[in-house]
Amino acid sequence: MKAMIIEQYGEADQFRLEDVPLPSIHDGEVLVNVYAAGVNPVDWKIREGHLQRIYPYAFPLIIGCDVAGVVVKVGPGVKKYKVGDAVYGFKNLAQLGGYAEFVKFNENDLARKPDSLSFVEAASVPVVGLAAWQIMMVHGGGIKPGDRVFIQGGAGGVGSFAVQLAKSMDAYVITTASKQNQTFLKELGADEVIDYREHDFSTVISSVDILLDTIGGDALDRSYDLVKKGGKLLSIVERPNKDKAAKLQIHTHFIPETESNGKMLEEISLFYKYGKLKPVVEHIFPFAQAAEAHRLSETKHTRGKIVLELFQTSPLST
Ligand SMILES: NC(=O)c1ccc[n+]([C@@H]2O[C@H](COP(=O)([O-])OP(=O)(O)OC[C@H]3O[C@@H](n4cnc5c(N)ncnc54)[C@H](OP(=O)(O)O)[C@@H]3O)[C@@H](O)[C@H]2O)c1
């Protein structure tokens, strides 16, 4: 099969499209023919070697976590899927392998692709959807109607999902973005969009029930005082300071890494099925242009998601 590999850590020009062996599947696993692969910041962080102390990856390495495609083979004991099923899922950071024609999945890490989403749209969802879901709905304990929710960085992959998720729960949603993304976020449902380049958000926001930080650093430092007593400061990028939070009597939650979870993805699928969420794919690249897709993601100013398209139509032969 064809795969986009790297032989060593480095810049985006490390990518090479090569023939590699087809993954062999075992108990409980299925082989998925990848139609589209989502691009996430963690992909280029891995490519640059930032995760090598946590995950000593072997080379050649196939990067890529977000996948949508069709099941072409099922291993012994597989109960949920059969050949021909359209699926999507998150290959966790220990596994990766998404930038390839075929990838194997444990069946429990997959969900059925919602009919209302194309393969490209479905590939944009797993990482950002599961990250936002896990930090806000699981660790953060959920969102209640009327909650004031502030999402740092609403225009990005996680932010654009989180804004819609909070809005679908009838929260009052405040977010930050630069000038070119103000209208986009209003259209996604945000009640207030603050241009963080023009205004110091910490002087115009107060008393939020839930704050989700997708930026970190200075943005996180200036966030603590905005959360009301008993409220929640949630982060997917940096562990909040517990002492600072304790003094303010606010709760903190941090997820260093998203969990792969097919059941949760099925719950997210329902939001797409019932039109509560819409996918935000702003850039589609042919598979061969993975390097260009990474360079774009590295700017940290893309809107919504970037997706690599492998095949436009189904089905492929193995
Ligand atoms: N812990 C986990 O499990 C987990 C999971 C997923 C992602 N993450 C991490 O979360 C971060 C966000 O991920 P992502 O996929 O959403 O990234 P992304 O799509 O690359 O985010 C890009 C967005 O960030 C916005 N942005 C940049 N600087 C900003 C600032 N100072 N204030 C407000 N917005 C700003 C940009 O908006 P403008 O162009 O309008 O500035 C742009 O739309 C990344 O660091 C990623 O690695 C962690």
The ligand as an ORCA input file, in Angstrom:
! r2SCAN-3c Opt
* xyz 0 1
  N      -4.725     17.559     24.859
  C      -5.314     17.063     23.795
  O      -5.781     15.936     23.812
  C      -5.443     17.898     22.552
  C      -6.318     17.500     21.542
  C      -6.455     18.316     20.420
  C      -5.687     19.476     20.298
  N      -4.811     19.798     21.280
  C      -3.994     21.007     21.180
  O      -4.882     22.111     21.266
  C      -4.386     23.198     20.487
  C      -5.481     23.649     19.532
  O      -5.722     22.604     18.605
  P      -6.511     22.926     17.271
  O      -6.621     21.665     16.504
  O      -7.743     23.677     17.574
  O      -5.453     23.906     16.574
  P      -5.626     24.802     15.274
  O      -6.810     24.365     14.514
  O      -4.306     24.819     14.588
  O      -5.877     26.257     15.888
  C      -5.714     27.336     15.040
  C      -6.561     28.469     15.570
  O      -5.961     29.045     16.725
  C      -6.382     30.406     16.784
  N      -5.445     31.176     17.566
  C      -4.100     31.208     17.462
  N      -3.591     32.025     18.412
  C      -4.647     32.515     19.118
  C      -4.785     33.373     20.236
  N      -3.719     33.933     20.835
  N      -6.021     33.629     20.720
  C      -7.113     33.081     20.145
  N      -7.056     32.256     19.076
  C      -5.839     31.974     18.574
  C      -6.378     30.845     15.353
  O      -7.381     31.828     15.196
  P      -7.014     33.237     14.524
  O      -6.446     32.896     13.168
  O      -8.311     33.946     14.512
  O      -5.950     33.839     15.416
  C      -6.704     29.588     14.563
  O      -8.027     29.563     14.106
  C      -3.122     22.676     19.796
  O      -2.002     23.066     20.548
  C      -3.294     21.170     19.852
  O      -2.069     20.465     19.798
  C      -4.672     19.040     22.412
*
